């Protein structure tokens, strides 16, 4: 069984291997070796490049998927444990939660899984940070009811603090675009292409204000952001803007209709300067918002697991304004799902990313006890 020292060695070793999105192979291979050594019944790198470990019989009556991600954003943070804090890129987002799954499931063990008739599948997915979620999409297609059973329950590996679970994430839409128009003297009567794009952005913010009227909670609001705005002159004949708008979407938002509105706005009022301005819009990174409930066996198992580890602590519930692989698999599987993992999510992607070692170890034991409690449900 993995003990405290072994669990810390696991997360330290995983964080120490660089694994930028699309460059996860070394970390995935290393983690598979660790899962084999920890007693997993099966461990392998799948066709998408995900690190996968399984406990229990392949044809077990119930399947629990613990879906973390193994990739990180860029940033070189020297990996070290200092003052009981593990520093390093990915320590919080989200190798810490992934190592929590690997160690906690290993402590639950193959024998317990087989005795309970449950299969536990731990996944270190690739490309979560690349806005492609390649690894999660592959897993969603594997457990689709045809190639493999739809999971009974799922836990997503994201930082929420060791005493909290996340019930939902907002959706996302990205719009890359270019705007171009023939060059004109700045003293002339026509608006510059930069001004035209500013008008477009003002329409976007006014639209969001209309959608959000009467909605006080951020999770329920449409939240636009201006990500890129670059002006230039091309071929010495046209002024251009290269830009990106992005939105965080509420549950139930009609993204298809909204994309049509954006195209109409670009082709109509925004670009109507006697047809001088030409827009080219490209949409990508769309994910539906997803919100689970707390009245199910998975949440009750977390309540029992935390109560066993720390009787004086209460389980907290949060909703996140970002996205995660929950947005990918939640709509597909429609099963009880939460996100869990140690760490302070405000440290995600920052130069000061670090994970309290003691919180990590507590989270490992919470996962162990949660799996134990879930295995006893019917």
N, C-alpha and C positions, 0 to 999 in steps of 0.2 A: 504493500500500500504506500502511496505517496504521502510522506509526512511533511511537516511545515518546511523543513530545510529543502526537501526535494521540490516542493511547490514553488518556493522562492527561486531555486536554481532554474526551474522551468521557465518562469516568466522573465528572469534576467537573461537567460540564453536566447529566448525568442526575441526580446527587444534588441539584443545586441546584433542580430542579423538584419542588415538593411533589406527592406522589402517595399520599395516604392510601387505604386500601382503599375501593373504590367511587368514588374520585375520581382515577382514573389517566389520564383522557383526554389531558390536556395532555402528560404525560410520554410516553405511548404514541405520540402524533402526532410529537413531537420525535424520538423514537428511530427511528421509521420513516424520517424525513427523513435521519437520520445513516446509516442502513443503505443507503439509496439512494445517498447521496454516497460511501459506502465501496465501492461496486461490487457490491452484492447484485443478483442477477438479478431478484428480485421482493421487494417490501417493501410491507406493507399493515397496516392495523388490521382485525382480523377481527370477526365478528359478536358475539363476547363482549367485545370491547374490548382484546384482546391485541395487542401489537406483534409482528409476524411478519416475518422476513426469510429468504429462501431463496437458496441457491447451488446451481448444477447444474441438470440437466434435471428437469422435473416427473415424468417417467416413468423416472427412474434405477432401476437394479436394486436399489440399497440406499439406505435413508434413515436418517440420523443426526439425532435430535432433541436439541437443547440447550435445555432447559426451565428458564428462570429465572423470577423474579417481579419485577414492577415496582412493586408496592404496598409501603407501609411502615406501621408502627404510628405513632401520634401522637408528637410530640416535636419541638420547634423547637431544633435544634442549628445555630448559625451555620456555614455552609459555608465552609471555608477549607482551604488547605494550609499547614501549620505544622510545622516540623521534620521535613519529608518524610512527614507524616501527613495524610491527607485526612479532615477531620472533617465530619460531617453525618448526618442521619437517613437510613438506608438504605445508608450507605457499606459496611457489613459485611453487613447483612441487608435486601435481598440485591441491591442495585444494583451493588455491586462485582463479585460473581460474574456478574451479567447483562452488564455492560459487558465483562468478561473474555471472555465468549462472543462478543459482537458483534465485538470487536476481533480476537480470536484467529481466528475463522472468516473475517473479512475478509482477514487476512493469509494464511490458507490459500488463499482465492481461488476465484473462479468457474472459471477455466481448469483448476485442479487438480482441482476437483470433477467437471467434465465429462470430463476425461481419465481419471479413475478410475471413472467410472460411478456416482458417489455423489451424493445430494442431502443437503445440510446445511440443516436448518431450525432457526433460532434463534427462541425465543419469550420475550417478556416478558409473563408471565401476570398477570392481575388477580385480586384477592381471595384471595391465598394467606393473608394475615394475618387475614382475616375468618372463618376456619374454614369457609368455603363452598367454597374452591378453584374458583370459577366458571371461571376461565381454564383451569386444568388439566383440568377435566372436559370442557370444550368441545374441547380438543386431544385428549383421550383418545377422545372420540366421533368426531372427524374421522379420526384414524388408527386405524380399527377393523377394517380389512380389507374394508370395503364401500365407504365413502366415499373412503378412501385406504388405502395399504398400512400394515400394522403395522410400526413402525420396526424396523430391524435392531439398533439400540442407542440408548441414551438417557443423557444426562448432565443431572443436576439441578443448578441453580445455587444452592448454599448454601455458606456459609463452612466450610472444614475445614482451612485453611492450605494454602499453595501446594504443599506436598510430600505432602499426604494426600488420600485419597479416602474417602468414606463409603459403606459397603456396605449399611447398613440403618437404618431408623427404627422406633421403637415406634409402636403404634397409639394411638388416642384415642377416648374416649367422654365426653360431657358430659351431665349430668343436671340440668336446672333443675326446681325443685319448689316447691310451696307446701304448708304444713301449717297446718290451722286447727282450732280447737276453741272451744266456748262459753266465755266468760269465767267465771272462778271466783275466789273469794277466795284469796289466797296462803297463808292459814292453813289452807285446806281439805286434804283427804286426797289429791286428785288431782295428778298430775304436771303441770307447766306444759307448754305446747306446745314451749317451748324445750328443756326436759328430754327430751321425747319425741324431738325431732330429734337431740339429743346421743346418745340411746340408738341411734338409727338410724345415726349416724356411727360409734359404737363397733362396731356390727355390721359395717359396711363395712370397718373396719380389721382386725377379727378375721377376716373372710372372706379378706382379702388375705393375712394371715399364714398362713392354712391353704393357700391356693393357692401361696404362695411357699416353703413348707417344702422344704428341701433344694436350693433354687435360689440359688446364691451370686452370680450375675452380675445386675446391675441390669437389663440388657437383657432378661433372661428372666423378670423379675418383674412382677407386677401392682402398680401404684403409684397409690394413691388420693390425692387432695388435696381439701381443703375450700376452695372458692373464694369462697363467699358465704354469709352467715348474718345475716339482718336480721329482728329481731322488731318487731312493731307490733300495734296494736289497730285493727280495722276495724269500721265501723258501730256502734262502742261496744258490740258484743255478742260479738265473737269476737277471740281472740288468734291471731295468725298468725306464721308464719316464712316468709320468702322466701329460698330458698337455692340453692346449686349445689354438687354434688359432681362431680369429674372423675377420670378414670382414664387412665393410660398403660398400654397393653395390650401383652403379649408376643405373639410370633409364634404363631399357631394358637389364640389364645384364642377361646372360644365366646361372643361378645358377645350373641347372641340369647338363649341360655339364661340368661346373667347378668342381662339386663334382666328376664326373667321372674322370677328370684329376687328382684330388687329390688322388683318390684311385689308379689310375695307377702309380702315382709317388711313393706312399707308397709301392705298391707291386713290383715296378720295380727299377729304379735307386736309390731311397733312401734306400730301404730295401734289396738290392741285395747282401750284404756281404756274398756270398755263402749261401744265405737264412738264415743267422744267426739272422737277425732282423725281428720281427713280429710286424706289426702294426694292431691295431684295431681302426677304425674310427667310430665316431657317430656324425651325423649332427643333429642340432636342431636350434630352434629360427629363422627359415627362414622367412623373410618378404620381399616382393617386394618393391622396391623404388616407390614412387608415387609423381607426380608433377601435380598440378592443374593449371588452367589458371586464368587470372584476368579479362577476358572479359565475365562476366556473371552477373546475377541479384544479386547474393549474394555479390560479391565484390562491385558492385555499391551501394548496401544497406549499406555496411560498410562505403563507402565513404560519403554517405549521413548522416549516424549516427554520424560519427566523426565530420563532418562539423556542425551538429546541436549542439553537445556538446562543441566543441572547434573550432570555425571558422578559427583560425589562424594556426591550426595544419594540416599537410599533412599526409596522410596514407602511411606508408612504407610497402614494400614487402620484405620478407626474405625467404631463403631456408635453411633448417637445415641439418646438417650432422649426426644427431642421427635418432632415429625412434620414432614413436608414434602410437596411434591407428588409425591414418590416413592411415597407411600402411595396416591395416586390412580391414577397411570399404571402402576406396577409390576404390580399384580394384573391389570390389563387387558391389558397388552402382553406380559408374560411374556418380555421380551427382556433381554439384558445391560444392567444399569443401575447407575450409581454417582452420587453427588453430589460436586461439586467446586467450589471457589471460594476465593479468598484471603480472609484475615481471621480474627480470633479470635472464635469463636462465643460466648464468654463476654461479649462486648460487645454482643450482640444486644439491642435494645430499651433499652439503657442511656443515661443522659445523656452518657456519655463515648464514644459510638460513633465509631470512627475506623479507618482502613485505611492500613497502610504502603504508600506509593506504589511502592516498589521490589518488594514482594511482589506487588502487583497486576500490575506489568509482567512479572515472572517467570511469573506464572500465565497471562498472555496468550500468552506464547511457549510455555508447556507445552500449552495448548489447540491452538495452531497445529501443533506437532510431533505431538501426539496424533492430530489429524485426518489429518496426513500419514501417520503409521504405520498408522492404521486403514484409510485408503484403499488401502493396499498389501496388506491382508489379503483373503482370499477367503471 
